[in-house]
Amino acid sequence: MSNYTKATNFTAKDSLSTGDPGKLIKGSEIDAEYTAIATAITSKADTASPTFTGTPSAPTASAATNSTQIASTAYVTTAVSNATGSLGTMSTQNANAVAITGGTINSLSLTSFGTNANGTRTISTSSPTGGSSGDIWYKY
């Protein structure tokens, strides 16, 4: 990417006296200015949907920023680290914070959970009528 730098000082030419050969604007000066402007324009990124090369950088937003600004990898790494570090264990979560959708649980030790008011399934290590002690069953 290049920036345009004017090579000919046209204002200085205007202040020269009439008849001074330096006051004339030459075609080569106009060509040099046009080429420099064209090069500067074509080497700039578009405002809409720019394509970046290399490793673009952005300022890192402060923690808990919730906006449409660009998130740097430093911000994302901190946000993910803070989120996973504060989730706790299943024993410290409420029913709305943990969802298990399959898999295997080894070395299971559960206690009886109360029935949810909204009718959600609950798990108990107590046996229902006719079941064996220690069975896990679902209460609807």
C-alpha positions as CSV (number, residue, x, y, z in Angstrom):
1,M,0.0,0.0,0.0
2,S,1.4,3.4,-0.9
3,N,0.4,6.9,0.0
4,Y,0.2,9.7,-2.5
5,T,2.9,12.4,-2.2
6,K,2.6,15.3,-4.5
7,A,5.8,15.8,-6.6
8,T,5.0,19.1,-8.2
9,N,4.2,22.2,-6.1
10,F,1.7,23.9,-8.4
11,T,1.1,26.8,-5.9
12,A,4.7,27.7,-6.0
13,K,4.5,27.8,-9.8
14,D,1.6,30.2,-9.6
15,S,3.6,32.7,-7.5
16,L,6.3,32.9,-10.2
17,S,6.3,36.0,-12.4
18,T,4.8,35.9,-15.9
19,G,7.3,34.8,-18.4
20,D,9.4,32.7,-16.0
21,P,10.0,29.3,-17.6
22,G,9.5,27.5,-14.3
23,K,5.9,28.7,-14.2
24,L,5.0,26.4,-17.1
25,I,3.3,23.2,-16.2
26,K,4.9,20.4,-18.2
27,G,3.2,17.3,-19.5
28,S,5.8,15.1,-17.7
29,E,4.8,16.8,-14.4
30,I,1.1,16.0,-15.0
31,D,1.9,12.4,-16.0
32,A,4.0,11.9,-12.8
33,E,1.2,13.3,-10.6
34,Y,-1.4,11.2,-12.3
35,T,0.7,8.0,-12.1
36,A,1.4,8.6,-8.4
37,I,-2.3,9.2,-7.7
38,A,-3.4,6.1,-9.6
39,T,-0.8,3.9,-7.8
40,A,-1.9,5.2,-4.4
41,I,-5.6,4.6,-5.2
42,T,-5.2,1.0,-6.6
43,S,-3.1,-0.1,-3.7
44,K,-5.7,0.9,-1.0
45,A,-8.2,-1.6,0.4
46,D,-11.9,-1.1,-0.5
47,T,-14.1,0.4,2.2
48,A,-16.7,-2.3,1.7
49,S,-15.5,-5.9,2.1
50,P,-11.8,-5.3,2.1
51,T,-9.4,-8.2,1.5
52,F,-6.5,-8.1,3.9
53,T,-3.1,-9.8,3.3
54,G,-0.4,-10.6,5.8
55,T,-1.4,-10.5,9.5
56,P,-3.9,-7.7,10.1
57,S,-4.2,-6.5,13.6
58,A,-7.0,-4.8,15.6
59,P,-7.2,-3.4,19.1
60,T,-8.2,-5.8,21.8
61,A,-11.6,-5.0,23.3
62,S,-12.1,-4.8,27.0
63,A,-13.5,-7.8,28.8
64,A,-17.2,-8.5,28.4
65,T,-17.6,-6.2,25.4
66,N,-20.8,-7.1,23.6
67,S,-20.9,-5.1,20.3
68,T,-20.3,-5.5,16.6
69,Q,-16.7,-4.4,16.8
70,I,-14.0,-6.8,15.6
71,A,-12.8,-9.3,18.2
72,S,-9.1,-10.0,18.1
73,T,-7.8,-13.5,18.9
74,A,-6.5,-12.1,22.2
75,Y,-10.1,-11.1,23.2
76,V,-11.5,-14.4,22.2
77,T,-8.9,-16.4,24.0
78,T,-9.5,-14.4,27.2
79,A,-13.3,-14.7,26.9
80,V,-13.2,-18.5,26.3
81,S,-10.7,-19.0,29.2
82,N,-12.8,-16.9,31.5
83,A,-16.0,-18.8,30.5
84,T,-14.6,-22.3,30.9
85,G,-12.8,-21.4,34.1
86,S,-16.0,-20.3,35.8
87,L,-18.4,-23.1,34.8
88,G,-17.7,-25.2,37.8
89,T,-18.7,-28.8,38.1
90,M,-22.0,-30.6,37.6
91,S,-22.5,-30.7,41.4
92,T,-22.4,-26.8,41.5
93,Q,-24.7,-26.2,38.5
94,N,-28.5,-25.8,38.5
95,A,-30.8,-27.9,36.3
96,N,-30.8,-25.1,33.6
97,A,-27.0,-24.9,33.4
98,V,-26.2,-28.5,32.5
99,A,-27.6,-30.6,29.7
100,I,-26.4,-34.2,29.1
101,T,-27.4,-35.7,25.7
102,G,-25.9,-39.1,25.7
103,G,-22.5,-40.7,26.4
104,T,-21.4,-42.9,29.2
105,I,-21.0,-42.1,32.9
106,N,-18.5,-44.2,34.8
107,S,-18.2,-44.5,38.6
108,L,-21.6,-43.0,39.1
109,S,-22.7,-41.9,42.5
110,L,-26.0,-40.1,42.5
111,T,-28.4,-39.0,45.2
112,S,-32.2,-38.6,44.7
113,F,-33.2,-35.4,43.0
114,G,-36.6,-33.8,43.7
115,T,-39.3,-33.7,41.1
116,N,-39.1,-30.5,39.0
117,A,-42.3,-28.4,39.1
118,N,-42.4,-28.4,35.3
119,G,-42.5,-32.2,35.0
120,T,-38.9,-32.6,33.8
121,R,-37.3,-36.0,34.3
122,T,-35.4,-36.5,37.4
123,I,-32.7,-39.1,38.3
124,S,-32.6,-41.2,41.5
125,T,-30.5,-44.0,42.9
126,S,-33.4,-45.1,45.0
127,S,-35.3,-48.0,43.6
128,P,-38.9,-47.6,42.5
129,T,-41.4,-50.3,43.5
130,G,-40.2,-53.6,42.1
131,G,-36.8,-52.3,41.2
132,S,-33.4,-53.3,42.5
133,S,-31.5,-51.2,45.0
134,G,-29.0,-48.9,43.2
135,D,-30.8,-48.9,39.8
136,I,-31.0,-45.6,38.0
137,W,-34.5,-44.8,36.9
138,Y,-36.3,-41.9,35.4
139,K,-39.2,-40.2,37.1
140,Y,-41.6,-38.4,34.7
